[in-house]
Amino acid sequence: MARDEIDILMITYNRPEYTQLALSRLLETCDERMRVWLWHNGDDEPTLAVVEALRDHPCVHRFHHSRENVRLREPTNWAWSESDGDYVCKVDDDCMMPPGWADTLRDAHRQNPAFGVIGCWRFFPEDFVPELAEKKIKTFAGGHQLMQNFWVEGSGFLMKRQCVRQGGKLQDGQSFPSYCTALAKNGWINGWYYPFLFQEHMDDPRSEHSLLKTDKDLKQYLPLSAQMNGVETLEAWQAQLRRSARRVQEASIDPADYRGWRALRSKVRRRVRKLLGVKSKW
């Protein structure tokens, strides 16, 4: 009989304000079948103090401190390989999870064996585009609905342990969305639970808890995605977030678009843009 246990990774780094809110909220939403794995990067004392203050919470299962800022792959593989829960999850240190998220996603998984990676939504209501999204929203067993997509973002998701057994560890240079896409190509159903379970992304300037109010703030607390895309102003960052929301709603859920010549065409386009110095519009 399944235990329905969830192992949750949170990677913290150098923003104590966000970490306090994100980790506290995550622990508030945990039940006795949820275990939090904390990985702290670097030596930022205020952030480390926040983590240390919460380490004794009964739902904190393991803690690891890396002096080096090793971002995604190593912490993810640590949590995946050391844990044995029926589901794995990651929650970013700049996201606040909604009450009841785990019960909802766990029940959806339980009633739908084909679900692979299903997640909470981080965009705001004004980012929803019905004419794009509604054709991707499907109803499954138990009345559970998903806005299907080949990938979801790497925070606020719930993934079956069987997916890790099939997909293996996260490889060097492999993003979580590409990991999800590989699973979907092998038959797993991925997407965002609908009606959306909103995880508040505090790096979105529309969040009441956001530290990003001016261009100066953006430069001081530059999000990784903004850094990778050459974003330098708050206006450009907000535009990127809107594009991201639109992109996932218009993305194809036809497996043929992720195989053969169509996949190769997309790969070539990305490589040419990179060679020309054109930044990604994700």
C-alpha positions in Angstrom: 0.0 0.0 0.0 1.3 3.4 -1.0 2.4 5.6 1.9 1.8 8.8 -0.2 4.9 10.4 1.3 6.4 13.5 -0.3 10.0 14.5 -0.2 10.4 18.3 -0.8 13.6 20.1 -1.8 14.2 23.7 -1.0 17.5 25.4 -2.0 18.3 28.6 -0.2 21.0 31.1 -1.0 21.1 34.8 -0.2 17.7 36.4 0.3 16.7 36.1 3.9 13.4 38.0 3.5 12.1 35.6 0.8 13.5 32.5 2.6 11.7 33.4 5.9 8.4 33.7 4.1 8.8 30.8 1.6 10.2 28.3 4.1 7.8 29.2 6.9 4.8 28.9 4.5 6.0 25.6 3.2 6.3 24.1 6.7 2.9 25.4 7.6 1.4 23.4 4.7 3.2 20.2 5.6 1.6 17.2 7.2 3.2 14.1 8.8 3.7 12.5 5.4 5.8 15.4 4.0 9.6 15.7 4.5 11.6 18.9 3.7 15.2 18.6 2.5 17.1 21.9 2.9 20.1 22.7 0.9 21.8 26.0 1.7 24.3 27.5 -0.7 27.0 30.0 0.3 27.7 31.9 3.5 25.2 34.6 3.7 24.7 34.9 7.4 21.2 36.4 7.6 19.8 33.7 5.2 21.6 30.9 7.1 20.2 32.3 10.3 16.7 32.0 9.0 17.3 28.4 7.9 19.0 27.5 11.2 16.0 28.8 13.2 13.7 26.5 11.3 15.9 23.4 11.2 14.2 21.9 14.2 10.8 21.9 12.7 9.5 18.3 12.8 9.0 18.3 9.0 12.6 19.2 8.2 14.2 15.9 7.4 17.7 16.7 6.2 20.0 19.8 6.0 23.1 20.3 3.8 25.3 23.3 3.7 27.4 23.9 0.6 29.9 26.8 0.7 29.8 26.9 -3.1 26.7 28.1 -4.9 25.9 24.9 -6.8 22.5 25.6 -8.2 20.2 22.9 -9.5 21.7 19.6 -10.5 23.6 18.6 -7.4 21.0 19.5 -4.8 18.2 17.9 -6.9 20.1 14.6 -7.3 21.0 14.6 -3.6 17.3 14.8 -2.6 16.1 12.4 -5.3 18.7 9.7 -4.6 18.7 10.0 -0.8 14.9 10.0 -0.4 12.4 7.2 -0.8 9.0 8.9 -0.7 6.3 8.1 -3.3 6.6 11.7 -4.7 9.3 14.2 -5.1 8.9 18.0 -5.1 10.9 21.2 -5.2 9.8 24.6 -3.8 11.9 27.6 -4.6 13.0 30.0 -1.9 11.1 32.8 -3.6 7.7 31.1 -3.8 4.9 30.8 -1.2 2.8 27.7 -1.5 -1.0 27.8 -1.2 -2.8 26.0 1.6 -3.9 22.5 0.7 -1.7 22.2 -2.4 -0.2 18.8 -1.4 -3.5 17.2 -0.7 -4.9 18.3 -4.0 -2.0 17.2 -6.1 -1.5 14.0 -4.2 -5.2 13.0 -4.7 -4.9 13.9 -8.4 -1.9 11.6 -8.7 -3.5 8.8 -6.7 -6.5 8.7 -9.0 -4.5 9.1 -12.3 -1.6 6.7 -12.6 -0.5 8.3 -15.9 0.1 11.7 -14.2 3.9 12.4 -14.2 4.6 15.9 -13.1 1.8 18.2 -12.1 2.2 21.6 -10.6 1.1 24.9 -9.0 0.8 28.0 -11.2 3.0 31.0 -10.5 1.5 33.6 -12.8 -1.1 36.2 -12.0 -4.8 36.2 -13.1 -4.2 38.8 -15.8 -1.7 36.5 -17.4 -4.4 33.9 -18.2 -5.4 33.9 -21.9 -8.6 31.8 -22.2 -8.4 31.4 -26.0 -5.0 29.7 -25.6 -5.4 27.9 -22.3 -8.9 26.4 -22.6 -8.0 24.1 -25.5 -5.3 22.6 -23.3 -7.4 22.0 -20.2 -8.5 18.4 -19.9 -10.6 16.5 -17.3 -9.3 13.3 -15.9 -10.4 10.6 -13.4 -11.9 11.9 -10.1 -12.9 15.2 -11.9 -9.3 16.4 -11.7 -8.4 18.9 -14.4 -5.0 19.8 -15.9 -3.8 22.5 -18.3 -1.7 20.0 -20.1 1.9 20.8 -21.1 5.0 18.8 -21.8 6.8 20.7 -19.0 6.2 22.7 -15.8 8.4 25.1 -14.0 10.8 23.7 -11.4 8.9 24.9 -8.3 5.7 23.8 -6.7 5.4 20.5 -8.7 4.6 17.0 -7.5 6.3 14.2 -9.4 5.8 10.5 -9.0 8.8 8.5 -7.8 8.3 6.2 -10.8 9.3 9.2 -13.0 12.7 9.4 -11.3 13.2 5.7 -11.6 12.5 6.0 -15.3 14.3 9.3 -16.1 17.2 8.9 -13.7 19.2 11.7 -12.3 19.2 15.2 -13.6 22.1 15.4 -16.0 24.8 18.2 -16.3 23.3 21.1 -18.2 19.8 19.6 -18.2 16.9 21.8 -17.1 13.9 20.6 -15.2 11.6 21.5 -18.1 13.7 19.4 -20.4 13.5 16.5 -17.9 9.7 16.9 -17.9 9.6 16.9 -21.7 11.5 13.6 -21.8 9.0 12.1 -19.5 6.1 13.3 -21.5 7.6 11.9 -24.7 7.6 8.5 -22.9 3.9 8.8 -22.1 3.6 10.6 -18.8 0.9 13.3 -18.6 2.3 16.6 -17.2 0.7 20.0 -16.6 -0.7 22.6 -14.2 -3.6 21.7 -11.9 -6.7 23.6 -12.9 -8.4 25.6 -11.4 -4.8 26.9 -10.8 -3.2 26.5 -7.4 -1.4 29.8 -7.1 2.1 29.8 -5.7 3.1 33.4 -5.1 6.3 34.1 -7.0 7.9 36.9 -4.9 10.3 37.9 -7.7 7.3 39.0 -9.7 7.0 42.7 -9.0 3.2 42.3 -8.7 3.7 40.2 -5.6 3.0 42.2 -2.4 6.1 40.6 -0.9 8.4 41.4 -3.8 11.7 43.2 -3.2 11.7 44.4 -6.8 10.1 47.8 -6.9 12.7 49.8 -8.9 15.4 49.2 -11.5 17.9 49.6 -8.7 16.2 46.8 -6.8 16.4 44.6 -9.8 20.1 45.1 -10.2 20.6 44.3 -6.5 18.4 41.2 -6.4 18.7 40.1 -10.0 16.7 36.8 -10.6 18.6 34.1 -12.3 16.2 34.0 -15.2 16.6 37.8 -15.7 20.4 37.4 -15.5 20.4 34.7 -18.2 18.2 36.8 -20.5 20.1 40.0 -20.2 17.3 41.8 -18.4 18.4 45.2 -16.9 15.1 47.1 -16.2 12.0 46.3 -14.2 9.9 47.0 -17.3 11.8 44.4 -19.3 11.6 41.9 -16.4 7.8 42.3 -16.2 7.6 41.8 -20.0 9.6 38.6 -19.7 7.2 37.2 -17.1 4.2 38.0 -19.3 5.9 36.3 -22.2 6.6 33.3 -20.1 3.0 33.0 -19.1 1.8 33.3 -22.7 4.4 30.8 -23.9 3.3 28.0 -21.7 -0.3 28.5 -22.6 0.3 28.4 -26.3 2.9 25.6 -26.3 1.9 22.5 -28.2 0.8 19.3 -26.5 1.2 17.3 -29.8 4.0 14.8 -29.2 4.9 15.1 -32.9 6.2 18.6 -32.2 8.8 17.2 -29.8 10.1 14.5 -32.1 11.9 14.2 -35.4 12.4 17.1 -37.8 10.1 19.4 -35.8 12.2 19.1 -32.7 15.4 19.4 -34.7 14.1 22.6 -36.3 13.4 24.2 -32.9 16.8 23.1 -31.7 18.5 24.7 -34.7 16.6 27.9 -34.2 17.7 28.2 -30.6 21.3 27.5 -31.6 21.3 30.1 -34.3 19.8 32.7 -32.0 22.5 31.9 -29.4 25.3 32.3 -32.0 23.8 35.6 -33.1 23.7 36.8 -29.5 19.9 37.0 -29.4 18.7 36.5 -25.9 16.1 33.9 -25.1 12.5 35.2 -24.7 11.5 32.7 -21.9 
